[in-house]
Amino acid sequence: MRTAKRIEKLPPYLFAEIDRKVAEAKARGADIISFGVGDPDLPSPPHVIEAMKKAAADPGTHRYPSYTGMPEFRESIASWYGKRFGVDLDPNDEVQPLVGSKEGIFHLPVAFIDPGDVALIPDPGYPVYETGTILAGGEAVLLPLTEDNGYLPDLASIPSDVLDRARVLWLNYPSNPTAACVDRSFFAEAVEFCKRNDLLLAHDAAYTEITFDGYTAPSVLEVEGAMDCAIEFHSLSKTYNMTGWRIGWVAGAPVAIEAMKRLKTNVDSGIFDAVQHAGIAAIEGPQDYHLECVDRFRHRRDLLCDGLKSMGIVVEPPKGSIYVWVPVPDGHTSESFTTFLLDTCDIVVAPGTGYGPSGEGYVRFSLTLEDERLGEGVERLRKAVS
Ligand SMILES: Cc1ncc(COP(=O)(O)O)c(C=O)c1O
């Protein structure tokens, strides 16, 4: 049996060796504390579960869903955009529900990248921007995000021959993995850049609703002119602890939404209607539980950042996301420090290089574990690095 060449083009899976070691450690009974996964540990909101139960009991939800999503769900998304960002969206032409935002992020290049075209991709960044581009036959050109450039891509430094072939610019703020945040003026520059260079701006907004210390994350669609060149991916996964439910959406420039709809009609058959009812309950229902969860993430962020500071690892507490981006001690690489933590104190973190070469020198801590475990993790870390 022969696999297709495109599979060979995929970058190596950098977590494979760590996964193997974690499995080994677990097999010998180690008490692993994992800061590795970006999957909220807290349950989905109770009223969302109730809405799902009720909808699932209705046989009307048991048949194939609509490709374009339930009109009520699209209306609910459009109305949320109005309330949250002051953005006026047409629920028919400017919103498309997704089977989780990863599905849409992966498929976008199929609709926008021809063989030889370039996608401009944040490095470090969520790996699917790159894998989607490669599998569509495109070329991923990485834009280094470093502490020195405030984790913002230097758009002016992109060579003109690359720009000539570029079709898509990916952005993600609050960022996975760096947790960097931006204000609207950065999006205004990016929109202007994309219009000038005839690029689609694809903003991944998975973490805009998890922010701290009075910071409110903007939507790229707030910027004047964005509806001509930009789309934004949203997800209920992190906002409402709904990673398992597989529900999100893409919204923005109608030409791009039309292309995504056309593509998706041929790829999947929509989201289970009961899950869409749950999605409506999540967006339109009470937000107290969500706000409580955000506060718990903030508290965990403080526990971790204060703990790191007390051992001489100074990290500016991030204003958004569920991650902390931590420099590795001198003499270590991302991977060697990851292995060191696993071998010496049964702690799992994600090596920065798993998100791109510019992630070298960093590891990512997720805030997806209870205070007590997090505190124990910090103490183990203190002993290991001392
Ligand atoms: C930056 C970013 N975008 C998108 C996703 C995908 O989220 P989902 O497919 O659950 O909506 C993730 C998940 O970790 C992520 O970190």
The ligand as a MOL file (V3000), in Angstrom:
LIG
                    3D

  0  0  0     0  0            999 V3000
M  V30 BEGIN CTAB
M  V30 COUNTS 16 16 0 0 0
M  V30 BEGIN ATOM
M  V30 1 C -5.4510 29.0630 18.2500 0
M  V30 2 C -6.4490 27.9720 18.1140 0
M  V30 3 N -7.3100 28.0130 17.0970 0
M  V30 4 C -8.2240 27.0570 16.9170 0
M  V30 5 C -8.2840 25.9710 17.7470 0
M  V30 6 C -9.2990 24.8960 17.4560 0
M  V30 7 O -10.4000 24.9540 18.2850 0
M  V30 8 P -11.7300 24.1510 17.9930 0
M  V30 9 O -11.5310 23.3340 16.7470 0
M  V30 10 O -11.9610 23.3100 19.1700 0
M  V30 11 O -12.7940 25.1930 17.7590 0
M  V30 12 C -7.4090 25.8610 18.8110 0
M  V30 13 C -7.4330 24.6950 19.6950 0
M  V30 14 O -6.5620 24.4460 20.4930 0
M  V30 15 C -6.4590 26.8970 19.0020 0
M  V30 16 O -5.5860 26.8710 20.0110 0
M  V30 END ATOM
M  V30 BEGIN BOND
M  V30 1 1 1 2
M  V30 2 1 2 3
M  V30 3 2 2 15
M  V30 4 2 3 4
M  V30 5 1 4 5
M  V30 6 1 5 6
M  V30 7 2 5 12
M  V30 8 1 6 7
M  V30 9 1 7 8
M  V30 10 2 8 9
M  V30 11 1 8 10
M  V30 12 1 8 11
M  V30 13 1 12 13
M  V30 14 1 12 15
M  V30 15 2 13 14
M  V30 16 1 15 16
M  V30 END BOND
M  V30 END CTAB
M  END
